[in-house]
Amino acid sequence: IMLKKYTVEGMTCNHCVHHVSMALSEVEGVKDVKVSLTEKSALVNSEDSVQFETLKAAVEEAGYKLVG
């Protein structure tokens, strides 16, 4: 299990936080997600096998940008 913090670009409100949270939560292997609007970040608790590119693609599909 690994815990990583990423920067999320493009969030402007709590609806954005919800969209990013849902997108990350739906990635296979992700155990827990905490998204912060004030910090423009996502704290992702996942299995070691989860790749950054997979998380990035999920967030981009939701309309935002995930920065490593």
Secondary structure, 3 states (H helix, E strand, C coil): CEEEEEEEECCCCHHHHHHHHHHHHCCCCEEEEEEECCCCEEEEEECCCCCHHHHHHHHHHCCCEEEC
